[in-house]
Amino acid sequence: MKSKQTFVYGILIGVLGIILFSSKAVMVKLAYRYNIDAISVLLLRMLFSFPFYIVIAYLYRKEKKETTVPKDYAWIAFFGIVGYYLASYFDFVGLTYIKASLERIILFVYPTIVLLFNKLFLKKAITKVQKLAILITYVGIIITFGSEVSVSGKEAYLGGFFVLLSAITYASYLVGSGWLIPKFGVMRFTAYAMLVSCVCVFIHFGIFSDVNIFNFPTQVYVLGLCIAVFATVIPSFLVSISIKLISSSNFAVVAGVGPISTIILAVIFLNESLSFLQIIGTVVVILGILLVSKSKKK
């Protein structure tokens, strides 16, 4: 009975974490209404997140699972740059061109990219079911994206390209960092990688931006704080807890609520809408990813 209750709690916690993560794109789009550029919004996200991860890094400073060597810290820096800095920056830039709902659908293909990277770099075979799942997923993307281009024009290509880059960089982080997490522990590894990402964003903003961050409207600071706390820090904990309670395979299925929740939030707060073809494409993408998750579980 206790095991069943734990599983249910794990699912509920995972759903809440995914919904909070999904709210990020909507809040970023709301911030863009105040004529704020992508790197400025990303800077606010990292500025407000930075103190939380400093505290987390300190509290979990002794959390070691396996022996570490100096080179491991260099790898943390690398994956912090790739997995959180570049992935976040590409995502925020992509959101300047496309709808929040479409962004989430494109990002949702990262499990298929993980499979492809595992095949290319780790020589892990892709099963027939996984190949079918990948095909189904990308057919759904083509349906959804093709319909959007006919409405939004060629800028949708640019936005989709940047969001796809975000999915690729995040997938490479997942593939490459898997062997580091057992050495540092989930919380410590995540905190260190996020701190590296924060520093990268600070440097990026300092070099390439001449925007005065003290002249933004109050609403932008509020949105930046909400993105940091409710769409970054809190869901990162919730997702880690959920994976621990129900396993990563089961969580991958739970993550299917991500595009759906983003679409609902985008309709409510951004007045976005999906065409009938885009709805069909979204369903096809979700089915493809669920098939990937099911085959991985087996």
C-alpha positions in Angstrom: 0.0 0.0 0.0 2.8 2.4 0.9 4.6 1.6 -2.3 1.4 2.4 -4.3 1.0 5.7 -2.4 4.6 6.6 -3.0 4.2 5.9 -6.8 1.1 8.1 -6.9 2.9 10.9 -5.0 5.8 10.6 -7.4 3.5 11.0 -10.4 1.7 14.0 -8.8 5.0 15.7 -7.9 6.3 14.9 -11.5 3.2 16.4 -13.1 3.5 19.6 -11.0 7.2 19.9 -11.9 6.5 19.5 -15.6 3.7 22.1 -15.5 6.0 24.6 -13.7 8.8 23.9 -16.2 6.2 24.4 -19.0 5.2 27.8 -17.7 8.7 29.1 -18.5 8.0 29.7 -22.2 4.7 31.5 -21.4 6.4 33.8 -18.9 9.2 34.5 -21.3 6.7 35.5 -24.0 5.0 37.8 -21.5 8.3 39.5 -20.8 8.9 40.0 -24.5 5.8 42.2 -24.7 7.9 44.8 -22.9 10.4 45.0 -25.7 13.0 43.0 -23.8 15.6 41.0 -25.7 16.4 37.3 -25.1 19.7 37.7 -23.3 18.2 40.3 -20.9 15.4 37.9 -19.9 17.9 35.1 -19.5 20.1 37.3 -17.4 17.2 38.0 -15.0 16.4 34.3 -14.8 20.0 33.5 -13.8 20.4 36.5 -11.5 17.4 35.4 -9.4 18.4 31.7 -9.6 22.1 32.2 -8.7 21.6 32.6 -4.9 19.4 29.5 -4.7 22.1 27.4 -6.4 24.8 28.9 -4.2 22.9 27.7 -1.2 22.2 24.3 -2.7 25.9 23.8 -3.7 26.9 24.7 -0.1 24.4 22.4 1.6 25.3 19.4 -0.6 29.0 20.2 -0.8 29.8 16.8 0.8 27.4 14.7 -1.3 29.7 12.3 -3.0 28.7 9.0 -4.4 32.0 8.0 -6.1 35.6 9.2 -6.2 36.1 12.4 -8.2 39.2 13.8 -9.9 40.0 17.3 -11.1 39.1 16.5 -14.6 35.5 15.7 -13.5 35.1 19.4 -12.5 36.2 20.4 -16.0 33.5 18.2 -17.4 31.0 19.8 -15.1 32.0 23.2 -16.5 31.7 21.9 -20.0 28.2 20.4 -19.5 27.1 23.5 -17.6 28.0 25.6 -20.7 26.4 23.2 -23.2 23.4 21.9 -21.2 22.2 25.0 -19.4 23.8 28.1 -20.9 23.6 27.3 -24.6 20.4 25.3 -24.4 18.7 28.1 -22.5 20.0 30.9 -24.7 19.0 29.1 -28.0 15.5 28.5 -26.4 15.0 32.1 -25.4 16.1 33.3 -28.8 13.8 30.9 -30.5 10.9 32.2 -28.4 11.3 35.6 -30.0 10.1 34.1 -33.3 7.6 31.4 -32.5 4.7 30.7 -30.2 5.3 29.2 -26.7 3.1 26.1 -27.6 5.2 25.4 -30.7 8.4 25.8 -28.8 7.4 23.2 -26.2 6.5 20.7 -29.0 9.9 21.1 -30.7 11.8 20.8 -27.4 9.8 17.7 -26.5 11.8 15.7 -29.2 15.0 15.7 -27.2 14.5 12.0 -26.1 14.7 11.0 -29.8 17.9 13.1 -30.1 19.3 11.3 -27.1 18.7 7.9 -28.9 20.5 9.2 -32.0 23.5 10.5 -29.9 23.7 7.2 -28.1 23.9 5.5 -31.5 26.5 7.8 -32.9 28.8 8.2 -29.9 28.2 5.3 -27.6 27.4 2.7 -30.2 24.1 1.8 -28.6 21.7 0.1 -31.0 18.4 1.7 -31.9 15.6 -0.9 -31.9 12.9 -1.1 -34.6 10.3 0.2 -32.2 12.5 3.2 -31.4 13.1 3.9 -35.1 9.4 3.8 -35.6 8.9 6.2 -32.6 11.5 8.6 -34.0 9.8 8.6 -37.4 6.4 9.2 -35.9 7.8 12.1 -33.7 9.3 13.9 -36.6 6.3 13.4 -38.8 4.3 15.2 -36.1 6.9 18.0 -36.0 6.7 18.5 -39.7 2.9 18.6 -39.6 2.8 21.1 -36.7 5.7 23.2 -38.0 4.5 23.3 -41.6 1.1 24.6 -40.5 2.8 27.3 -38.4 5.0 28.5 -41.3 1.9 29.1 -43.4 0.6 31.4 -40.7 3.7 33.1 -39.2 5.9 33.2 -42.3 9.6 32.4 -42.7 10.5 33.7 -39.2 9.1 30.5 -37.9 11.9 28.6 -39.6 14.5 30.7 -37.7 12.7 30.3 -34.4 12.2 26.6 -34.9 15.9 26.2 -35.8 17.0 27.9 -32.5 14.6 25.8 -30.4 15.9 22.6 -32.2 19.5 23.7 -31.3 18.3 24.0 -27.7 16.9 20.4 -27.8 20.2 19.2 -29.4 22.4 20.8 -26.8 20.2 19.7 -24.0 20.2 16.1 -25.3 24.0 16.1 -25.6 24.2 17.3 -22.0 21.9 14.3 -20.9 24.0 11.8 -22.9 27.4 13.1 -21.7 26.7 14.0 -18.1 25.2 10.7 -17.1 28.5 9.3 -15.9 29.2 12.4 -13.8 26.0 12.4 -11.7 26.9 9.2 -9.8 30.1 10.9 -8.8 28.7 14.1 -7.5 25.1 13.3 -6.7 22.1 14.8 -8.4 21.7 18.0 -6.3 25.4 18.8 -6.2 25.9 18.2 -9.9 22.9 20.3 -10.9 23.9 23.1 -8.6 27.5 23.2 -10.0 26.3 23.0 -13.6 23.7 25.8 -13.0 26.3 28.0 -11.4 28.6 27.6 -14.4 25.6 28.5 -16.6 24.9 31.6 -14.6 28.5 32.8 -14.9 28.4 32.2 -18.7 25.2 34.3 -19.0 26.7 37.1 -16.9 29.8 37.2 -19.1 27.7 37.0 -22.3 25.6 39.9 -21.2 28.6 42.0 -20.1 30.4 41.6 -23.4 27.6 41.7 -26.0 24.8 43.8 -24.4 24.6 47.5 -23.7 21.2 47.3 -22.1 20.8 48.9 -18.6 19.1 46.2 -16.5 18.0 48.8 -14.0 15.6 50.5 -16.5 13.2 47.6 -17.1 9.5 47.9 -16.1 8.6 46.4 -12.7 6.6 43.7 -14.4 9.7 42.4 -16.2 11.6 41.9 -12.8 8.5 40.1 -11.4 8.5 37.8 -14.4 12.2 37.2 -14.2 11.8 36.2 -10.5 8.9 33.9 -11.4 10.9 32.3 -14.2 13.8 31.7 -11.8 11.8 30.4 -8.8 8.7 28.7 -10.3 10.0 27.6 -13.7 13.6 26.8 -12.8 14.6 26.1 -9.2 11.4 24.5 -7.7 10.6 22.2 -10.7 14.3 21.1 -10.8 13.8 19.7 -7.3 10.3 18.3 -8.0 11.6 16.5 -11.1 14.5 15.0 -9.2 12.2 13.8 -6.4 9.7 12.4 -8.9 12.4 10.4 -10.8 13.7 9.0 -7.5 10.1 7.9 -6.5 8.9 6.4 -9.8 12.0 5.9 -12.0 13.2 7.8 -15.0 11.3 5.6 -17.4 8.0 6.3 -15.8 8.8 10.0 -15.5 9.4 10.1 -19.2 5.8 9.1 -19.7 4.6 11.7 -17.1 6.6 14.3 -19.1 4.1 13.9 -21.9 1.9 16.5 -20.1 4.5 19.1 -20.9 3.4 20.2 -24.4 -0.3 19.9 -23.3 0.2 22.1 -20.3 2.2 24.7 -22.3 -0.6 24.9 -24.9 -3.3 25.4 -22.2 -1.2 28.1 -20.4 -0.5 29.8 -23.8 -4.2 29.9 -24.6 -5.0 31.3 -21.2 -2.2 33.9 -20.9 -1.1 34.6 -24.4 -4.3 34.1 -26.4 -2.4 31.6 -28.6 -4.3 29.1 -30.6 -3.4 26.0 -32.6 -4.9 25.0 -35.9 -6.5 21.6 -36.4 -3.4 20.4 -38.2 -1.2 21.6 -35.3 -3.3 19.7 -32.8 -3.0 16.6 -34.9 0.8 17.1 -35.1 1.1 17.6 -31.4 -0.8 14.4 -30.7 1.5 12.5 -33.1 4.6 14.0 -31.4 3.4 13.0 -28.0 2.6 9.5 -29.2 6.1 9.1 -30.7 7.8 10.2 -27.5 5.6 7.9 -25.4 6.6 5.0 -27.7 10.3 5.9 -27.2 9.7 5.9 -23.4 7.9 2.6 -23.5 10.6 0.9 -25.6 13.4 2.3 -23.3 11.5 1.0 -20.2 11.4 -2.5 -21.8 
